[in-house]
Amino acid sequence: MNARTRIDSRRGRREQREIERDARRARLRVLLARADRGVLTPEESALLRGDVEDEITECDTHRRSAGGQQAAAMRLHKRIEAAEQCLIETEAERDRYAAEAEALRPHAVEKGC
């Protein structure tokens, strides 16, 4: 498998995002340490701002995705509950018909059916 195939796959894209995120966070730690000492250059300040904005954007994207996944899970949960209720009703109807059929059995035996 070549590098392009790995990057094009879902797993490859995830791994690439993780690598980029780890590098960005490492830069943030260095830049924040320099900011604490008051020795940031204008270029480093711009880099710090860009990295923080990228982190915020990524967090917002993942938060929206998680919200969508939770909504989808709730919809599926409701469908499962409805299916289970349908099964309960169907089984009750089956049992009722079975009881009715059993009650009719003596009559069928008398008639020779």
RAQUI-V322160 format. One record per residue. N is the residue number from 1. RES is the residue in one letter. PSI is psi in degrees with one decimal (none if undefined). OMEGA is omega in radians with two decimals (none if undefined). NEAR is the number of other ideal C-beta (glycine too) atoms within 8 Angstrom. Layout:
n;res;psi;omega;near
N;RES;PSI;OMEGA;NEAR
N;RES;PSI;OMEGA;NEAR
This chain:
n;res;psi;omega;near
1;M;131.9;-3.13;3
2;N;172.8;-3.08;5
3;A;-37.0;-3.11;5
4;R;-42.0;3.14;6
5;T;-42.4;3.13;9
6;R;-39.5;-3.13;11
7;I;-32.2;-3.13;9
8;D;-21.9;-3.12;7
9;S;159.5;3.12;8
10;R;-44.8;3.14;5
11;R;-41.2;3.12;7
12;G;-42.1;3.12;11
13;R;-40.6;3.12;10
14;R;-45.1;3.13;8
15;E;-39.5;3.12;9
16;Q;-41.7;3.09;9
17;R;-39.2;3.13;9
18;E;-40.9;3.11;8
19;I;-46.1;-3.14;8
20;E;-41.4;3.14;8
21;R;-43.2;3.12;10
22;D;-41.9;3.12;8
23;A;-42.7;3.14;8
24;R;-42.7;-3.14;11
25;R;-36.4;3.07;9
26;A;-43.6;3.08;8
27;R;-41.3;3.13;10
28;L;-43.0;-3.13;12
29;R;-42.9;3.12;8
30;V;-47.3;-3.10;8
31;L;-37.9;3.11;13
32;L;-37.5;3.08;9
33;A;-42.1;3.11;8
34;R;-37.1;3.11;10
35;A;-38.0;3.10;9
36;D;-36.1;-3.14;6
37;R;-7.3;3.13;6
38;G;32.0;-3.09;5
39;V;28.0;3.11;5
40;L;135.7;3.01;10
41;T;164.6;3.08;6
42;P;-36.2;3.11;6
43;E;-40.7;3.12;6
44;E;-35.4;3.08;10
45;S;-42.5;3.11;9
46;A;-40.2;3.11;8
47;L;-41.9;3.11;10
48;L;-46.2;3.13;13
49;R;-45.1;-3.13;8
50;G;-43.6;3.14;8
51;D;-40.4;3.12;12
52;V;-42.5;3.12;9
53;E;-38.9;3.09;8
54;D;-42.1;3.10;9
55;E;-44.3;-3.14;12
56;I;-45.3;3.14;8
57;T;-45.7;-3.13;8
58;E;-42.4;3.12;10
59;C;-43.2;3.12;8
60;D;-41.6;3.12;8
61;T;-46.1;-3.13;8
62;H;-34.6;3.12;8
63;R;-43.4;3.09;8
64;R;-42.6;3.13;8
65;S;-44.0;3.13;8
66;A;-39.5;3.10;8
67;G;-40.7;3.10;8
68;G;-39.1;3.12;8
69;Q;-37.7;3.10;8
70;Q;-41.2;3.12;8
71;A;-42.5;3.11;8
72;A;-40.7;3.12;8
73;A;-39.2;3.12;8
74;M;-40.9;3.10;8
75;R;-43.9;3.12;8
76;L;-38.7;3.10;8
77;H;-43.0;3.12;8
78;K;-38.6;3.10;8
79;R;-39.7;3.12;8
80;I;-43.0;3.11;8
81;E;-42.2;3.13;8
82;A;-40.5;3.12;8
83;A;-41.3;3.11;8
84;E;-40.2;3.10;8
85;Q;-39.8;3.10;8
86;C;-41.8;3.09;8
87;L;-43.7;3.13;8
88;I;-45.8;-3.14;8
89;E;-41.3;-3.13;8
90;T;-42.3;3.12;8
91;E;-37.4;3.10;8
92;A;-41.3;3.11;8
93;E;-41.9;3.09;8
94;R;-46.5;-3.14;8
95;D;-38.1;3.12;8
96;R;-44.3;3.12;8
97;Y;-36.7;3.11;8
98;A;-41.4;3.11;8
99;A;-41.3;3.11;8
100;E;-41.0;3.13;8
101;A;-40.1;3.11;8
102;E;-36.4;3.12;7
103;A;-29.0;-3.14;7
104;L;-13.9;-3.08;8
105;R;-46.3;3.14;8
106;P;-35.7;3.12;7
107;H;-36.7;3.13;7
108;A;-36.9;3.13;8
109;V;-39.6;3.13;8
110;E;-38.1;-3.11;6
111;K;-7.4;3.10;6
112;G;23.9;3.13;4
113;C;none;none;4
